[in-house]
C-alpha cells in the first residue's frame, strides 16, 4: 500500500512539532525515519496511524484519507514504549490482540502460532509478559503489530532492548516483511538503518532536511573533505587558530584534550585542505606525523543536518 503525507503540521500548545511535512512511501519499500529526540518522528507516526490528529494537511493510504478511519485495519503499529498487559500470558495476549484487530475465529489460532514462530517466542509463549526480558517483550509487541497481517508496518524503535543476535534476527525479519509490505522504521541505531532500509528520511525541528538512500546522502556530504591529522607540536595553543584561519578550512577541532597535536579538519564543500595544511606546517616547522582522509559516514551526515 502507498502512504502519502501531504503538508502536515502539528502544534502542542505554542510549540510547533511538525511544520509542513510531506513525503511518500511506496509499497515494498522500507523507509528509515531518523531524527534527534523531539524532532517529530513519533508524532508523525502517531498521525499516520490515526492515533492523534493533525492541525493541517492530509495523510492518504492508497488514496484514502486516514480521517475516514477505514485505513486503520491496514496498519500494524509498534509504539516506542510498547504498552503490554504484563499480567497476561503471551498466547492469551496475542489472541486478545487478534480479536481487537478483527481476525476471524477460524483463522485466529493459525495467526497466533505463526506470529510466535516468526518472532521466536515459542519457548516463552506460556509465560506472563511481566516475566519476560525487555528483548522478549519487544518481540511480543512486534507480534501484535503483525497479528492481523497488515499491509503497512510502522515500527518505532523496534530493536530497543535486544541483544546483538536478536537485532540481526529482527533485522532479517523486517527485510523479509519489506518485500511485500510498506514499512516505516524509526531508530537511533544508524548502522541498523543502513543495513535494513531502502531509503532514509531525516527530520529536524519538525522539518524534513534529507531524503534519499544512505549512499546518496553520503555522496552529497562527501563534498566536504574531512581529515584527521597529527602534528608534532608542544602545545595546541595557537595551532588550532592557525588551522581554522586557512582559506579552505570550514572547521578545525581538537580531537581530544589529552593528546596534543590531534585535530579534525573539515574543508569547505568542493575544496581540500591538504596543501594549505602542508604549507602551514612547513612555515611553522610542525612535523606532520599523520594525515588521514576520513570517509563520510551516515553518522556524519546526521550530525551535520541536525546540529547547529
N, C-alpha and C positions, 0 to 999 in steps of 0.2 A: 504493500500500500504506500502511496505517495503522501508525504506530510509537507504542507506548505505553511510557513509562518509569515504573515504579512503585517509589517509595520506595527508590531505590538509594543505597547507601553504599559508600565505598571508603577504606581506610586504607593508607598507606605507612609501615610501622613504627608509630610512635606518632602520626604526623600524619594527621588525618582530611582527606582531599582532597574527598570528596563526602559530604554529610550529609543523607540522607533526601530525595533529589531526585526530583521527579515532574513529568512533563509529557507532552503528546501532540502528535504531528504527523500531520496528515491528508493523504490523497492529493491531489496537485496543489497542495500548499502549500510555499512557500519560507520556511523558518524561519531567521532570523538569530540566531545564538548568540553573545552578547557577554559579555565579562568581562575584567578585568585579567589580566596574566600570573600563573599559579599559581592561578587561581580554580577550575579543574576542567573547563574546556571540552574540552581534548584527551583527558583521562581519560574523560569521558562519551562522547565519540565512539568511542574505542577499545573501550569496553564494549559499545556498540551494535553495532559490527562483529563482536564476539566475539573481538577480538584479545587483550584481557585480561579477567579475571573480575572480578566484584563480590563484596564481602563480604556484602552483604544486598540484597534487593529482587529485581525481575524486569523484564526487557525483553521485550515482545511485539511481533512483527511479523505483522500480520494475524491476531492471536490466538495465534500460535505462539511459544513461548519460544525465545530465541536459544540457550539451553543445549542444545537438541536438535541444533544445527548445521545444521538444514535451511534456515535463513534466510540463510546466508552468500552463496549464489548470487544472492540478490535485491538485494545491496548492492554499490554501487561506492564506493570509498574513495580519496580523495586526501589522504595524510598531510601534516602541516605541513612535514616535512623531505624529502618527495618522494624516497624512495630509488630510484635508477635504476642500470642497468648501463651505465656510461659507455663501455665498450669495444664496445658493440653498436650497429649502425646502427638508426635509428628504426624502419624497417619490420620488421626482424627482432625487435626488442624487442616491438612490438605483436603480431606473430604469436605470440611466446612467451607474452605476457600472455593472448592469446585462448585458447591451448591450456590454460594454467593454469586459466582460467575456464570451461573445458568447451565452448567454441564449436566447433561441428562443422567438419570439414574442408571440407565443401561450402559453408559459409557464411563461412569464415574470411577469405578474400581480400576478399569484399564488405564485411565489417565493418572490416577494416584500411583499405580505400580510403575508406570512409565516415567513419571517425574522422580520417583525415589531412585530408579535405576539411573536416570540421566544425570542427576545431581549427586550421586554417590552417597545416598542416605540409608542404604539397606541395613547396615549394622545398627543404625541409630533410630530406626523408624518407630519402635515401640517406646522409646524414652520420652519423658516430658521435655518440652522445648527448653524449660528452665534449667535442665540438667546438661544441656549441650554446651560445647565450647562456642566462642564467638564465631569461629570459622564455619561450624556446622549450622549455627543459627542463620548465617548468611546464605548457606545452601538452601535452607528451608524457605527463606524469603525469595530466593530465585525460583524455587519450585512453585511457590504460589503465584508468582508472576507469569509462569508458563502453563499453569494447570488447564486453562481454557483454550490453549493453542492460539494465542493472539497473533495477528499479522504484524503488529508493531510492538517492539520491546523498548521500554525506557528504563535504563539502569543507572541509578545514582550511586556511585562508588561501590560497584558490585564485588570488588575483591578486598574490601576492608576486613581486616582481621584474619585473612587467610595466610597460611604458610606458603613458602615458595612453590612447593609441589602442588598445593591446591590452586594457587594462582595460575599455574600452567594449565591445569585441568579445566578451570573455569574459562580461561582464555580460549582454549581449543573449542570448548562448548559454544562460546559466543560466536566464534568464527564460523562454526558449523551452522548455527542458527541464522547467521547473517546471510547465508546462501539463499534462504527463502523468506526471510523476514526483514523488515526495516528496523534497524537498531540505532538508538541514540544512547551513547555511553559517556557518562561523566566520571572522571577520575583525576587524582592528583599524581598518579604514577605515570610519568611521561614515557618511559620505555614501554609500558603496557599499551599506551596509545599507538606507538609506532608499530608494535607487534600485532595489534588487533584491528586497527581502524583503517578504512579506505580513504577517509577524508577527515580533516580537522577544522573545527571552528574554535577561535579564541575570542572570549568575551571579556571586556574590562570596563568597569564603571557603567554597566548597562548598555554598552555598545559593542557590536561585532567589530573586532580590529584585525582579524585574519581569517581567511577561508581558503583551504587548499590541501593537497596531500602533504605529508611531512617532508617529502623531497622538494616539492615546490616552495614550501616555506623556508627550508634551509637554503635553497638556491637564491631566494630573494634576499636573505640576510647575508649571504656569503660575499656580497659586495663590500662588506666591512671586514677587512683583513685584521685578524687578531693574532698577536704574537705574545709568546711567553719568553721573557729574556732574563738572563742572569749576568750581572756585571760585577767585576771585582773592584768594589769601592769600600771605603772605610765607614761611610755613613750614607743614609738615604737623603739626608738634608741637602737640598739644592738640586739633587739629581732628578727627583720626581718633577720639580717645577720646570726644569730644562726640557725634560721629555715631553711634558704637557704643552710646552710652547712651540714644539715643532709644527710646521705648517700642515703636515699630513696627519697629525695625531688628533683624533677626536677626544680620546680619554686615556689617561695613564693612571694606573692604580698600583699601589704596593700590594704584592700577593699576600703577604702576612707581615706582622710586626716583629717577628722573631728573626727571620733570615734577612740580612742586609743585602741589598742589591737585586732582589727578586721583584720583577714588575710584569704587569699585564698591560699590553698596548693595543688599543683599538683604533684603527685608521678610519678616516672618513670614507664614505661609500665610494667605491671605484678607485681608491688610492691604496698604495702600500707605503709602509714606513721604514722598510729595511734600510734603504740608502741613507735616509735622514738620520736614523739611529746610528748607523755605522760612522757617518761623518762626525756626528756629535761626540761619539766615544773616542774617535781619533783625536779630535780637537782637545778633549779634556783628559786624554791619556787614561781612559777607563777600559781595561781589558774586557772583552766580551767572552764570557765563559760558555754561554749557550744562547741560541735564538731559535725558538721552535714555533712554527706556524700551528695554530690551533684550528681543528676542523669545527665548523659551526654545528652545534647540536640543537635539538628541539628545545632543550632547556634554555639555551642562549636566546633563541627566538622568543620563547615565552617571557623571559625576563625583560628583553628589550621592549616588548609590546605591553607589558603590564606593570612596569615600574616607571616612576617619574625620573 
